[in-house]
């Protein structure tokens, strides 16, 4: 890959803070200077639904090799329906069934087995293959970062990782068989696993559901977390926050998470 990869940056929902944080991020001295960029979208569009088209356009241009990576500003879920989020939309455009959302913030790297799902559905969605896929994608990502022997911790679903079956049997029936034969360790109690990851014992964590993984990460990287899609044939990152319609037009939106997302996209694109 060129030392100056070309990155497409979508504007997101124009009724949100996307256009503001894109403008601020591109003017920031904290931005990686070793890449070229192209804005995908028009902040003057009267159609919020254009946000979905911009994501699809960016993905197709990445697939054609016109862009080395894409960074997506936030959109509301209704704008990418019937998909629950941009991650799932991108996987559909790229025709990838094996994909995962990872959040990166501070020393934490957290991949999710289920993403935008009601909590009541999570136990039914957990399968050996689905968990193993996320472990494998996480291992591959860590290796692309130069970690030769990734140490991956896998969360249990239930308190105390099921307490030997007393508090639930998903660990014994599903998670343990998924971990078996991989380089990962688990299932482990989530409440202590994140502390161990934060202190350097693990290179990444695989969480079973959205808030299990995002709550600890946002505690330490609320303004600087990055959403990364694993399993795509191109690099895609985004800020780890929503459209924040309540502060649109006030000039107070922070671009920190978007800056981190652009910098990570540039870093990963140069490694491909």
N, C-alpha and C positions, 0 to 999 in steps of 0.2 A: 504494500500500500504506500502511496505517496506520503512524504513527510508532511504534506499539507492536505489532509483529507478534506473533501467537500461535504459539509453537513447541511441537511435541510432542517429548518426550524419552522414548525407549524404555529399559527397564532392562537389556536384553541378557540374557545367560545368567545366571540367578540363582545358578548354581554358580561363577560367576566374580566379578570385582571390579566388575561393572557397578553394582549397587545402592550399593556403597560410594563409588565415584567420582561418581555422580550426586548423592548426598547432600553430599559435600564440595564439588563444583563449585557447587551452588546456594547454598551458604553462603559462597562465596569473595568477598572484596571486589574481586577482579580481574574479576568477571563483569560484562558489559554490563548496565546497569540499565534499558535502554529496550526491554524486551520482556516479554510475559507467557508463561507456560509451563504445560504440562500433562504430567504423568507418565503414560506409557502402559505399564501392566504392574503386577504385584503381586509384591513381593519375597517374600511368604509362599507363593507357589504351590509345590505339590509336583511340578509338571511343568515340567521344563526346556524341553520342546518348545513351551511357550507363547511363547518368545522369537520364534519365527517368526511366530506369530499377531499379536504386538504390532507387528512390522515391517509386516506386511500391513495392519493396522488403521491405523497412522500414515500409510501411503501413500494408502490410500483416503480418509482424512479430508483429506489435502492435496488430493487430486484433487477432492473435493467443495467445497473452499474453506473448510473449517472450521479448517484450520491453514495458516499461511503457510510453514512449514518444518518439517522433522523432523531430529532428531539421534538417531543410533542408538548405544547402548552396545554393546560387543563381544559377539559370539556365536562359539561354535565352529562350524566348517564343517559338522559333522554335523547340527546343529540346523536348517540351512536347506536340506538336501538335498531335491531333486536339484540344487539350484543350488550352484555353488562358493563363493558368498559373498552377503552382503547386497546388494551392488551389482547383481548379476545378478537377484536376487529382486525388487528394486525396479523394475528395468527391465521385468521380466515383468508385474508388477502394473500398471505405467503403460503397458504395451503399446508400449514404445519399443525399436526395434531399433538405433537409432543412439545410443549412450551410451558413456561412458568414465569411468574412475577417474582422478581427479587428486589428487595429494598436495601440500599447501601447508605450508611450514615455513621460517621465517626469510625470506630473500629469494627462495627457490626455489618455483617452481610447475612440477610435473612431471606430465604426462598419460601414461597407459599405453595402448599399442596392444593388447597382450594382458595379461590380468590374472592370474587364478589358473590357470596352465597349466604342465604339466611343460616344462622347457626343451627337451626333444627335439621337442616339438610346435610350438614357436614358429615355426620357418622355414616350416612348412606352413600356418600360420594367417595369415601376413602376405600381404595383398593390397593392390593399389593403392587400392581403394575403402575398405577398413578403415582404412588409414593416413590417407587424405585426410579421412575422417569425423572422426578424432581431431584432426587439424590444424584443421578447421573448428570443431569444438566448443571447442577451446582458444582460437582467435581470438575466438569469440563471448564466451567467459567473460572474457577480458581486456578486451574492449570494455565489458562490463557493469561492470567495475571502473573504467571511465573512461579506459582506455588507448586513445587514438584510433587509433594505428597500431602494433598489437602486433608485437613482434619475437620470432618463434618459431623456435627451433633444433630440428632433427630429428636424432635419433641414427641412426647406422648400426647394423647388427646385428653385424657382424664387427669384429675388431680393426682399428684404423686405417680404419674405414669401408670395409673390403674391399680397401684398397690397390690400387685400380684393377682389381679382379677377381682378384688373386693370392690373396687370403685369403677368397674367397667372392664370389658374384655377386648376392646379394639386393639390395645397394645399387643396382646398375646395372639389374637387371631389374624391381624392385618399388618400392623406396623413392624413388629419383630421379624416376620417372614420377609417383608420388603427390604429391611436393612440387611438381613442375612445374605452373605455373598458379595456385599459391597464393602467399600473402605470406610463407610460411615459407622458411627457409634450411636446406639439407641435401641429402643425408645428411652428417653431420659425425662425426668420431671422438668417441665418448661420453666417453672419459677426459679430453679437454680441453674438451668442450662444457660440462660442468657447472661447471668452473672459470670459464669465460667468463660463464655465467649468473650464478654467484655474484657476480662482479665487475660485474654490471649491463649486460653487453653484450646480453643477451636478457631478454625479459619472461617467457618460459615455455619449457619443453623438452618435446618429445614423445619418449618412450622406447619401445623396441620390446617390452620384457618387464619383468616385475615387479621383479626384483632390480637390473636395470640402472638403473631409476629410483629405487627406494627406498633403495638402499645409500648413495648420496651425500646424499640428503635426511636420512636418519636420523643421519648423521654430525654434522650441524649442528643438528638439531631432534628429537632422540630423544624428549624428553619433551613436546614441544609441537607435533608435526606433526598435520595435519588431513587426513582423507580426505574428498574432495568428489566427488559424482557429477555429471558433466556430461551434458546431454541429457535430463534429466527435466523435466516441466512444473512442478516445484516444487523448492525448495531442500532438499538433503539433505547433511548432513555427519556425520562420526563421528570419534572419536579414532583415531589411527594406531597402535594396539597391540591385542593380543589380550586374552583373558579372564584370563590370569595366575592359574590355579587354585592355583599353589604359594604364593601370598601371601594367599589369601582368609582373612578372619577375623583377620589380624594388624594391621590398621589402618594399614598402611604404603603402600597404593596411592596413587599420585600422580594428582591430578585435572587436571594441567596441560593435557594434550592434549584432554580433554573440555571444559575451560573455553575453550580456543582454538576448538574445534569449535562450541560454542554461540555464542561471540562472532561467529564468521564467519557462522554461519547467520542471526543477527540482522542483521548488516550487509547480507548479500545480500538478505534478505527485505525490508528497507527500500528497496532499490534496485529491486525488481520493480514 
